[in-house]
């Protein structure tokens, strides 16, 4: 990110300030210049939401006479490498919107600062997943965006137009909806989509009451995980999914009216609504024994190299105000924000599924190996490889997950 100094003030800002000073008074001009805070996020680079978020930040800038936030747009595929490289060199943006994996990578590397001194948590009512940003008694960020998972369904393809409430009902409904070019359900089950495959698996594991770890030990072969993977295998074998279709393909099939059910995050529901405004889909809690489902959590954190921590706090506290939170949630669509926000009545009447996603937030868990967050990608690789043996090779579920537990432990111990 060229042009950003280690002080967090860009060259462009300095040049602008110098130009103004030449026209008026140099000393007075710098005394009145705002302290500049740079804020890097992948969402600034997104079509649609990016421009709206920049306009949202401009409202903050217009309300301030001492602090100015400069958005730095970095595509999602480049953000982690770019920012971590800058941080390693002693620089980088003052504020960073990290996804959950990168947040937990930044923590042990001491790339982000605790912010308890600039954010008084007692002033705010935070959503339940906020607890994951508090580590060993210190707060390392605030929630920027929460994307929950729920069952999305097409009532026109389900008997009676009603969603299933239990797993047996779900499997029966999926079978009944399959045929004549339509499928009852869709999920990921291929190595090229490893990350999405892991997300789909994790929703089953959480839904059946399991977890990948208990905070201290891996639990990849625990009874609840075995039950969840057995259910995943049942769906895979039932002939109700378009096997081999990637997420882009089966999501298109959904908005074309060819898929009856899909468990996915609110962002995907927003895509369905945008791609086919005439599709009358709805959302409901996933049909599992437990309400817990996965969560994509993104956090706003402060770079440990910043020289502008206090100014960062001014923006974060503005962001947590009710008006700013309400506008942010409106921009983010089906996602939730740091604090509970009541949606406009017109939005809920137009898209009732928004309220279903919001109601899931108290039951949402990050799709990480809890207690081993920084090892999630290593564990994910092992789990996905072993589950493929179950799905495609019909390997025994318990024995294969025993092997996954052993392999993951060895991989972690080597590091």
PEGI-V289183 format. One record per pair of residues at least 24 apart in sequence whose C-alpha atoms are under 10 Angstrom apart, sorted by the first residue. I is the first residue (numbers start at 0). J is the second residue. Records with the same first field share a line. If there is no record, write none. Layout:
I = J ; J
//
This chain:
0 = 39 ; 71 ; 72 ; 73 ; 81 ; 82 ; 85 ; 90 ; 91 ; 92
1 = 91
3 = 37 ; 90 ; 91 ; 92 ; 93
4 = 90 ; 91 ; 92
5 = 85 ; 86 ; 88 ; 89 ; 90 ; 91 ; 92 ; 93 ; 304 ; 305 ; 306
6 = 35 ; 36 ; 90 ; 91 ; 92 ; 93 ; 304 ; 305 ; 306 ; 307
7 = 34 ; 35 ; 36 ; 37 ; 38 ; 69 ; 90 ; 91 ; 92 ; 93 ; 94 ; 304 ; 305 ; 306 ; 307
8 = 33 ; 34 ; 35 ; 36 ; 37 ; 69 ; 92 ; 93 ; 306 ; 307
9 = 35 ; 36 ; 37 ; 69
12 = 69
31 = 64 ; 65
32 = 64 ; 65 ; 66 ; 67
33 = 60 ; 63 ; 64 ; 65 ; 66 ; 67 ; 68 ; 310
34 = 64 ; 65 ; 66 ; 67 ; 68 ; 307 ; 310 ; 311
35 = 65 ; 66 ; 67 ; 68 ; 69 ; 93 ; 307 ; 310 ; 311
36 = 66 ; 67 ; 68 ; 69 ; 70 ; 92 ; 93 ; 94 ; 305 ; 306 ; 307 ; 308 ; 309 ; 310 ; 311 ; 314
37 = 67 ; 68 ; 69 ; 70 ; 71 ; 91 ; 92 ; 93 ; 94 ; 95 ; 305 ; 307 ; 311
38 = 68 ; 69 ; 70 ; 71 ; 72 ; 91 ; 92 ; 93 ; 94 ; 95 ; 96 ; 299 ; 300 ; 301 ; 302 ; 311
39 = 69 ; 70 ; 71 ; 72 ; 73 ; 74 ; 78 ; 82 ; 91 ; 92 ; 93 ; 94 ; 95 ; 96 ; 97 ; 299
40 = 70 ; 71 ; 72 ; 73 ; 74 ; 75 ; 78 ; 79 ; 82 ; 92 ; 94 ; 95 ; 96 ; 97 ; 98 ; 299
41 = 71 ; 72 ; 73 ; 74 ; 75 ; 76 ; 77 ; 78 ; 79 ; 95 ; 96 ; 97 ; 98
42 = 71 ; 72 ; 73 ; 74 ; 75 ; 96 ; 331
43 = 70 ; 71 ; 72 ; 73 ; 74 ; 75
44 = 70 ; 71 ; 72 ; 73 ; 74 ; 75
45 = 72 ; 73 ; 74 ; 75
47 = 330
48 = 330 ; 331 ; 332
49 = 330 ; 331
50 = 330
51 = 326 ; 327 ; 329 ; 330 ; 331
52 = 326 ; 327 ; 330 ; 331
55 = 318 ; 323 ; 326 ; 327 ; 330
56 = 314 ; 318 ; 323 ; 327
58 = 323
59 = 313 ; 314 ; 317 ; 318 ; 323
60 = 314
62 = 317
63 = 313 ; 314
65 = 310 ; 313
66 = 307 ; 309 ; 310 ; 311 ; 313 ; 314
67 = 310 ; 311 ; 313 ; 314
68 = 93 ; 94 ; 310 ; 311 ; 314
69 = 93 ; 94
70 = 94 ; 95
71 = 95
79 = 104 ; 105
82 = 110 ; 302
83 = 108 ; 110
85 = 304
86 = 110 ; 111 ; 302 ; 303 ; 304 ; 305
87 = 304
88 = 304
89 = 302 ; 303 ; 304 ; 305
90 = 302 ; 303 ; 304 ; 305 ; 306
91 = 302 ; 303 ; 304 ; 305
92 = 301 ; 302 ; 303 ; 304 ; 305
93 = 300 ; 301 ; 302 ; 303 ; 304 ; 305 ; 306 ; 307 ; 308 ; 310 ; 311
94 = 140 ; 299 ; 300 ; 301 ; 302 ; 303 ; 305 ; 307 ; 308 ; 311 ; 312 ; 314 ; 315
95 = 140 ; 297 ; 298 ; 299 ; 300 ; 301 ; 302
96 = 140 ; 141 ; 142 ; 143 ; 144 ; 297 ; 298 ; 299 ; 300 ; 301
97 = 140 ; 142 ; 143 ; 296 ; 297 ; 298 ; 299 ; 300
98 = 143 ; 144 ; 295 ; 296 ; 297 ; 298 ; 299
99 = 131 ; 132 ; 294 ; 295 ; 296 ; 297 ; 298 ; 365 ; 366 ; 367 ; 372 ; 373
100 = 295 ; 296 ; 297 ; 365 ; 366 ; 367 ; 372 ; 373 ; 374 ; 375 ; 376
101 = 297 ; 298 ; 372 ; 373
102 = 132 ; 139 ; 140 ; 296 ; 297 ; 298 ; 299 ; 300 ; 372 ; 373
103 = 131 ; 132 ; 367 ; 371 ; 372 ; 373 ; 374 ; 375
104 = 372 ; 373 ; 374
105 = 139 ; 300 ; 302 ; 303 ; 373
106 = 132 ; 134 ; 139 ; 373
107 = 373
109 = 302 ; 303 ; 304
110 = 300 ; 301 ; 302 ; 303 ; 304
111 = 139 ; 140 ; 300 ; 301 ; 302 ; 303 ; 304 ; 305
112 = 137 ; 138 ; 139 ; 140 ; 300 ; 301 ; 302 ; 303 ; 304 ; 305 ; 308
113 = 137 ; 138 ; 139 ; 140 ; 300 ; 301 ; 302 ; 303
114 = 138 ; 139 ; 140 ; 141 ; 300 ; 301 ; 308 ; 309 ; 311 ; 312 ; 315
115 = 139 ; 140 ; 312
116 = 308 ; 309 ; 312
117 = 308 ; 309 ; 310 ; 311 ; 312 ; 313 ; 315 ; 316
118 = 309 ; 311 ; 312 ; 313 ; 315 ; 316 ; 319
119 = 312 ; 316
120 = 316
122 = 316 ; 319 ; 320
123 = 316 ; 319 ; 320 ; 321 ; 337 ; 338 ; 339
124 = 319 ; 337 ; 338 ; 339
125 = 319 ; 336 ; 337 ; 338 ; 339
126 = 335 ; 336 ; 337 ; 338 ; 339 ; 340 ; 360 ; 361
127 = 337 ; 338 ; 339 ; 360 ; 361 ; 362 ; 363 ; 364
128 = 294 ; 296 ; 337 ; 360 ; 361 ; 362 ; 363 ; 364 ; 365
129 = 296 ; 298 ; 336 ; 337 ; 338
131 = 296 ; 298 ; 364 ; 365 ; 369
132 = 296 ; 297 ; 298 ; 299 ; 300
138 = 300
139 = 298 ; 299 ; 300 ; 301
140 = 297 ; 298 ; 299 ; 300 ; 301 ; 315
141 = 297 ; 298 ; 299 ; 300 ; 301 ; 315 ; 316 ; 318 ; 319 ; 336 ; 337 ; 338
142 = 296 ; 297 ; 298 ; 299 ; 300 ; 319 ; 335 ; 336 ; 337 ; 338
143 = 296 ; 297 ; 298 ; 299 ; 300 ; 315 ; 318 ; 319 ; 324 ; 327 ; 328 ; 331 ; 334 ; 335 ; 336 ; 337 ; 338
144 = 295 ; 296 ; 297 ; 298 ; 299 ; 327 ; 328 ; 331 ; 333 ; 334 ; 335 ; 336 ; 337
145 = 264 ; 265 ; 294 ; 295 ; 296 ; 297 ; 298 ; 328 ; 331 ; 333 ; 334 ; 335 ; 336 ; 337 ; 357 ; 360 ; 363 ; 365
146 = 263 ; 264 ; 265 ; 266 ; 267 ; 293 ; 294 ; 295 ; 296 ; 297 ; 331 ; 332 ; 333 ; 334 ; 335 ; 336 ; 356 ; 357 ; 359 ; 360 ; 363 ; 365
147 = 263 ; 264 ; 265 ; 266 ; 292 ; 293 ; 294 ; 295 ; 296 ; 333 ; 334 ; 335 ; 355 ; 356 ; 357 ; 358 ; 359 ; 360 ; 361 ; 362 ; 363 ; 364 ; 365
148 = 198 ; 199 ; 202 ; 261 ; 262 ; 263 ; 264 ; 265 ; 266 ; 267 ; 268 ; 282 ; 283 ; 284 ; 285 ; 291 ; 292 ; 293 ; 294 ; 295 ; 355 ; 356 ; 357 ; 359 ; 360 ; 363 ; 364
149 = 202 ; 261 ; 262 ; 263 ; 264 ; 265 ; 268 ; 282 ; 283 ; 284 ; 285 ; 286 ; 290 ; 291 ; 292 ; 293 ; 352 ; 355 ; 356 ; 358 ; 359
150 = 260 ; 261 ; 262 ; 263 ; 264 ; 265 ; 268 ; 281 ; 282 ; 283 ; 284 ; 285 ; 286 ; 352 ; 355 ; 356
151 = 184 ; 253 ; 259 ; 260 ; 261 ; 262 ; 263 ; 264 ; 265 ; 267 ; 268 ; 271 ; 280 ; 281 ; 282 ; 283 ; 284 ; 285 ; 352 ; 355
152 = 183 ; 184 ; 253 ; 258 ; 259 ; 260 ; 261 ; 262 ; 268 ; 279 ; 280 ; 281 ; 282 ; 283
153 = 183 ; 253 ; 254 ; 256 ; 257 ; 258 ; 259 ; 260 ; 261 ; 278 ; 279 ; 280 ; 281 ; 282
154 = 259 ; 260 ; 278 ; 279 ; 280 ; 281 ; 282
155 = 256 ; 259 ; 278 ; 279 ; 280
156 = 181 ; 182 ; 183 ; 256 ; 257 ; 258 ; 259 ; 260 ; 280
157 = 183 ; 259 ; 260
160 = 281
161 = 281 ; 283
162 = 259 ; 260 ; 281 ; 282 ; 283 ; 284 ; 285 ; 286
163 = 260 ; 283 ; 284 ; 285 ; 286 ; 287
164 = 283 ; 284 ; 285 ; 286 ; 287 ; 288
165 = 284 ; 285 ; 286 ; 287 ; 288 ; 289
166 = 206 ; 207 ; 230 ; 285 ; 286 ; 287 ; 288
167 = 230 ; 286 ; 287
168 = 286
169 = 234 ; 260 ; 285 ; 286 ; 287
170 = 230 ; 233 ; 234 ; 237 ; 239 ; 286
171 = 237 ; 239
172 = 239 ; 259 ; 260
173 = 234 ; 237 ; 238 ; 239 ; 240 ; 258 ; 259 ; 260
174 = 234 ; 237 ; 238 ; 239 ; 240
175 = 239 ; 259
176 = 239 ; 257 ; 258 ; 259 ; 260
177 = 237 ; 238 ; 239 ; 240 ; 241 ; 257 ; 258 ; 259
178 = 238 ; 239 ; 257
179 = 257
180 = 241 ; 252 ; 257 ; 258
181 = 239 ; 240 ; 241 ; 252 ; 253 ; 256 ; 257 ; 258 ; 259
182 = 238 ; 239 ; 240 ; 241 ; 249 ; 252 ; 253 ; 256 ; 257 ; 258 ; 259 ; 260
183 = 237 ; 238 ; 239 ; 240 ; 241 ; 257 ; 258 ; 259 ; 260 ; 261
184 = 234 ; 235 ; 238 ; 239 ; 240 ; 241 ; 249 ; 253 ; 257 ; 258 ; 259 ; 260 ; 261 ; 262
185 = 234 ; 235 ; 239 ; 240 ; 241 ; 242 ; 244 ; 245 ; 246 ; 249 ; 250 ; 252 ; 253 ; 258 ; 259 ; 260 ; 261 ; 262 ; 263
186 = 231 ; 234 ; 235 ; 240 ; 241 ; 242 ; 243 ; 244 ; 245 ; 246 ; 249 ; 250 ; 260 ; 261 ; 262 ; 263
187 = 235 ; 240 ; 241 ; 242 ; 243 ; 244 ; 245 ; 246 ; 249
188 = 231 ; 235 ; 242 ; 243 ; 244 ; 245 ; 246 ; 383 ; 386 ; 387 ; 390 ; 391
189 = 242 ; 243 ; 244 ; 245 ; 383 ; 384 ; 387 ; 390 ; 391
190 = 380 ; 383 ; 384 ; 387
191 = 245
192 = 245 ; 246 ; 383
193 = 379 ; 380 ; 382 ; 383 ; 384
194 = 376 ; 379 ; 380 ; 383
195 = 245 ; 246 ; 263
196 = 246 ; 379 ; 383 ; 386
197 = 366 ; 367 ; 376 ; 379 ; 380 ; 382 ; 383 ; 386
198 = 263 ; 292 ; 293 ; 294 ; 295 ; 365 ; 366 ; 367 ; 379
199 = 231 ; 262 ; 263 ; 292 ; 293 ; 366
200 = 224 ; 227 ; 228 ; 231 ; 293 ; 366 ; 382 ; 383 ; 386
201 = 227 ; 228 ; 292 ; 293 ; 294 ; 364 ; 365 ; 366 ; 367 ; 368
202 = 227 ; 262 ; 263 ; 285 ; 287 ; 291 ; 292 ; 293 ; 294 ; 363 ; 364 ; 366
203 = 227 ; 228 ; 229 ; 230 ; 231 ; 262 ; 285 ; 286 ; 287 ; 288 ; 289 ; 291 ; 292 ; 293
204 = 228 ; 230 ; 231 ; 287 ; 289 ; 291 ; 292 ; 293
205 = 287 ; 288 ; 289 ; 290 ; 291 ; 292 ; 293 ; 362 ; 363 ; 364 ; 366
206 = 285 ; 286 ; 287 ; 288 ; 289 ; 290 ; 291 ; 292 ; 293
207 = 286 ; 287 ; 288 ; 289 ; 290 ; 291 ; 292
208 = 287 ; 288 ; 289 ; 290 ; 291 ; 292
209 = 289 ; 291
210 = 364 ; 366 ; 367 ; 368 ; 369
211 = 366 ; 367 ; 368 ; 369 ; 370 ; 371 ; 375 ; 378 ; 379 ; 382 ; 404
212 = 367 ; 368 ; 369 ; 370 ; 371 ; 372
213 = 368 ; 369 ; 370 ; 371
214 = 368 ; 369 ; 370 ; 371 ; 372
215 = 369 ; 370 ; 371
216 = 368 ; 369 ; 370 ; 371 ; 408
217 = 368 ; 369 ; 370 ; 371 ; 378 ; 404 ; 405 ; 407 ; 408
218 = 368 ; 400 ; 401 ; 403 ; 404
219 = 368 ; 378 ; 382 ; 397 ; 399 ; 400 ; 401 ; 402 ; 403 ; 404 ; 405 ; 407
220 = 396 ; 397 ; 398 ; 399 ; 400 ; 401 ; 402 ; 403 ; 404 ; 405
221 = 397 ; 400 ; 401 ; 404
222 = 397
224 = 396 ; 397 ; 400
225 = 396 ; 397 ; 398 ; 399 ; 400 ; 401
226 = 396 ; 397
227 = 287
228 = 386 ; 389 ; 390 ; 396 ; 397 ; 400
229 = 386 ; 389 ; 390 ; 395 ; 396 ; 397
231 = 386 ; 389 ; 390
232 = 386 ; 387 ; 389 ; 390 ; 391 ; 393 ; 396
233 = 390
234 = 390
235 = 390 ; 391
236 = 390 ; 391 ; 393
251 = 275
253 = 278 ; 280
254 = 278 ; 279 ; 280
256 = 280
261 = 285
262 = 286 ; 292
263 = 292 ; 293
264 = 292 ; 293 ; 294 ; 295 ; 333 ; 334 ; 356
265 = 331 ; 332 ; 333 ; 334 ; 335 ; 352 ; 353 ; 355 ; 356 ; 357
266 = 331 ; 332 ; 333 ; 334
267 = 333
268 = 332 ; 333 ; 350 ; 352 ; 353 ; 356
269 = 331 ; 332 ; 333 ; 334 ; 350 ; 352 ; 353
272 = 350
279 = 350
280 = 350 ; 351 ; 352
281 = 350 ; 351 ; 352 ; 353 ; 355
282 = 350 ; 351 ; 352 ; 353 ; 354 ; 355 ; 356
283 = 352 ; 354 ; 355 ; 356 ; 359
284 = 355 ; 356 ; 358 ; 359
285 = 359
289 = 362
290 = 359 ; 361 ; 362 ; 363
291 = 359 ; 360 ; 361 ; 362 ; 363 ; 364
292 = 359 ; 360 ; 361 ; 362 ; 363 ; 364 ; 365 ; 366
293 = 359 ; 360 ; 362 ; 363 ; 364 ; 365 ; 366 ; 367
294 = 359 ; 360 ; 362 ; 363 ; 364 ; 365 ; 366 ; 367
295 = 334 ; 363 ; 364 ; 365 ; 366 ; 367
296 = 334 ; 335 ; 336 ; 363 ; 364 ; 365 ; 366
297 = 336 ; 337 ; 365
298 = 337
333 = 357
334 = 360
335 = 359 ; 360
336 = 360
371 = 411
374 = 407 ; 410 ; 411 ; 414
375 = 411
377 = 407 ; 408 ; 410 ; 411
378 = 403 ; 404 ; 406 ; 407 ; 408 ; 410 ; 411
379 = 403 ; 407
380 = 407
381 = 405 ; 406 ; 407 ; 408 ; 410
382 = 406 ; 407
//
